Amino acid sequence: MTNVMIQNGPTRILGLDPGLRRTGWGVVVAEGSRLRWIAHGVVTPPETAPLSERLLWLLEKVGEVCAAHDCDEAAIEEVFVNVNPSSTLKLGHARAAVMLAPARAGLSVAEYSPNLIKKAVVGAGHADKTQIAFMVKRLLPSAGDVKADAADALAVAITHAQLRKRSLLEVLNPVRGAA
């Protein structure tokens, strides 16, 4: 189960879609079952910089997003295994840098698989990026037209907003006697 702090009132959630070239981010406020868009964007490290500098760039820029939007919780997409092991490893490095930024800011960081995110937002675990962007626009109309990386990050935040309620209920009312 995700480690979620119990708090009353609105919760600012940072959703993150990690990537070494483009890391999408999106901030929503969850209050009960209502969601409100706050901001979104993409962090793009210099492509010609060495790997270590790109990772540091991600850590710093995502940390700035956390601070600028006064986030309460964060959620990140899990790494999917790529055909190319080297690409998967580099994505894992980027994900670690992106995940450390909210952790450094003292936020709990939940992790969700790509299929779970797609199912939570679109209703199908194998939805494509255009379907995700369409549903993000429907669920957060004030966000306007959102590009793919930021739409994916907002989808992560939406998923966390939906599933954190379930986690909170499990914390408050654990099932007893389950075998």
C-alpha positions as CSV (number, residue, x, y, z in Angstrom):
1,M,0.0,0.0,0.0
2,T,1.2,3.5,-0.7
3,N,2.4,5.6,2.2
4,V,-0.1,8.5,2.2
5,M,-0.3,11.1,4.8
6,I,-3.9,11.7,6.1
7,Q,-4.8,15.4,5.8
8,N,-8.0,17.3,5.8
9,G,-9.0,19.7,3.0
10,P,-7.5,20.1,-0.4
11,T,-4.4,18.2,-1.4
12,R,-1.9,19.4,-4.0
13,I,-0.7,16.4,-6.0
14,L,2.4,16.5,-8.3
15,G,2.2,13.9,-11.1
16,L,5.5,13.0,-12.8
17,D,6.1,11.2,-16.1
18,P,9.9,10.7,-16.1
19,G,12.1,10.7,-19.1
20,L,15.8,11.6,-19.8
21,R,14.9,13.9,-22.7
22,R,11.5,15.1,-21.5
23,T,10.0,14.8,-18.1
24,G,6.4,15.8,-17.8
25,W,4.9,17.3,-14.7
26,G,1.4,18.3,-13.6
27,V,-0.1,19.7,-10.5
28,V,-3.8,19.1,-9.5
29,V,-5.7,19.8,-6.3
30,A,-7.9,17.0,-5.0
31,E,-10.7,17.9,-2.7
32,G,-13.0,15.0,-2.1
33,S,-13.9,13.6,-5.5
34,R,-13.3,17.0,-7.2
35,L,-10.1,17.8,-9.2
36,R,-8.8,21.2,-10.1
37,W,-5.9,21.8,-12.5
38,I,-3.1,24.1,-11.1
39,A,-0.2,23.9,-13.6
40,H,1.7,21.6,-15.9
41,G,4.9,21.6,-18.0
42,V,7.9,19.7,-19.3
43,V,11.4,19.7,-18.0
44,T,14.0,19.2,-20.8
45,P,17.6,18.8,-19.8
46,P,20.2,19.8,-22.4
47,E,20.5,16.8,-24.7
48,T,24.3,17.3,-25.3
49,A,25.1,17.3,-21.6
50,P,26.7,14.3,-20.0
51,L,24.3,11.9,-18.3
52,S,25.3,13.0,-14.8
53,E,24.5,16.7,-15.6
54,R,21.2,15.8,-17.2
55,L,20.2,13.8,-14.1
56,L,21.2,16.7,-11.8
57,W,19.2,19.1,-14.0
58,L,16.1,16.8,-13.6
59,L,16.6,16.7,-9.8
60,E,16.9,20.5,-9.5
61,K,14.1,21.5,-11.9
62,V,11.6,19.0,-10.5
63,G,12.6,20.3,-7.0
64,E,11.8,23.8,-8.2
65,V,8.3,22.6,-9.4
66,C,7.6,21.1,-6.0
67,A,8.6,24.3,-4.2
68,A,6.8,26.6,-6.7
69,H,3.5,24.8,-6.4
70,D,3.6,23.9,-2.7
71,C,2.8,20.3,-3.3
72,D,1.6,18.0,-0.6
73,E,2.1,14.6,-2.3
74,A,3.7,13.2,-5.4
75,A,3.1,10.3,-7.8
76,I,5.3,8.9,-10.5
77,E,4.9,6.5,-13.3
78,E,6.8,3.2,-12.9
79,V,9.4,2.2,-15.5
80,F,8.2,-0.1,-18.2
81,V,10.8,-2.6,-19.5
82,N,12.0,-1.6,-22.9
83,V,13.4,-3.9,-25.6
84,N,16.7,-2.1,-25.3
85,P,18.2,-2.8,-21.8
86,S,20.5,0.3,-22.1
87,S,17.5,2.6,-22.7
88,T,15.6,1.0,-19.8
89,L,18.6,1.5,-17.5
90,K,18.9,5.2,-18.5
91,L,15.1,5.7,-18.0
92,G,15.6,4.2,-14.5
93,H,18.3,6.7,-13.8
94,A,16.0,9.6,-14.9
95,R,13.2,8.2,-12.8
96,A,15.4,8.0,-9.7
97,A,16.4,11.7,-10.2
98,V,12.8,12.7,-10.7
99,M,11.6,10.7,-7.7
100,L,14.3,12.1,-5.4
101,A,13.2,15.7,-5.9
102,P,9.8,15.4,-4.2
103,A,11.3,13.0,-1.6
104,R,13.9,15.6,-0.8
105,A,11.1,18.2,-0.3
106,G,9.5,15.8,2.3
107,L,6.7,14.6,0.1
108,S,5.4,11.0,0.0
109,V,5.9,9.5,-3.5
110,A,3.5,6.9,-4.8
111,E,4.2,4.8,-7.8
112,Y,1.8,3.5,-10.5
113,S,2.2,1.2,-13.4
114,P,1.5,2.6,-16.9
115,N,-1.4,0.2,-17.4
116,L,-3.0,1.2,-14.1
117,I,-2.7,4.9,-15.0
118,K,-4.4,4.3,-18.4
119,K,-7.1,2.2,-16.8
120,A,-7.8,4.8,-14.1
121,V,-8.0,7.7,-16.5
122,V,-9.3,6.2,-19.8
123,G,-10.9,3.0,-18.6
124,A,-8.6,0.7,-20.7
125,G,-5.2,-0.5,-19.7
126,H,-3.8,-0.2,-23.2
127,A,-5.0,3.3,-24.1
128,D,-2.7,5.4,-26.4
129,K,-1.3,8.9,-25.7
130,T,-4.1,10.6,-27.7
131,Q,-6.8,8.9,-25.6
132,I,-5.0,9.9,-22.4
133,A,-4.7,13.5,-23.6
134,F,-8.4,13.5,-24.5
135,M,-9.5,12.3,-21.1
136,V,-7.1,14.7,-19.3
137,K,-8.7,17.5,-21.2
138,R,-12.2,16.3,-20.2
139,L,-11.3,15.8,-16.6
140,L,-9.3,19.0,-16.3
141,P,-10.9,21.4,-18.9
142,S,-9.1,24.5,-17.5
143,A,-5.7,22.9,-18.4
144,G,-6.5,23.5,-22.1
145,D,-4.6,21.5,-24.8
146,V,-1.9,19.6,-23.0
147,K,1.1,18.0,-24.9
148,A,1.8,14.3,-24.4
149,D,4.4,14.4,-21.7
150,A,2.5,16.8,-19.5
151,A,-0.8,15.0,-20.2
152,D,0.8,11.8,-19.0
153,A,2.0,13.5,-15.8
154,L,-1.5,14.9,-15.2
155,A,-2.9,11.4,-15.7
156,V,-0.5,10.2,-13.0
157,A,-1.8,12.9,-10.7
158,I,-5.4,12.1,-11.5
159,T,-4.7,8.4,-10.8
160,H,-3.1,9.2,-7.5
161,A,-6.1,11.4,-6.5
162,Q,-8.5,8.5,-7.3
163,L,-6.4,5.8,-5.6
164,R,-5.2,7.7,-2.6
165,K,-8.9,7.8,-1.4
166,R,-8.9,4.1,-1.5
167,S,-5.6,3.9,0.4
168,L,-6.9,6.3,3.0
169,L,-10.0,4.2,3.5
170,E,-7.9,1.2,4.0
171,V,-5.8,3.0,6.6
172,L,-8.9,4.3,8.5
173,N,-10.9,1.0,8.1
174,P,-8.6,-1.9,7.7
175,V,-10.2,-5.2,6.7
176,R,-10.1,-7.5,9.7
177,G,-9.9,-11.2,9.7
178,A,-8.9,-11.5,6.0
179,A,-6.9,-14.6,5.3
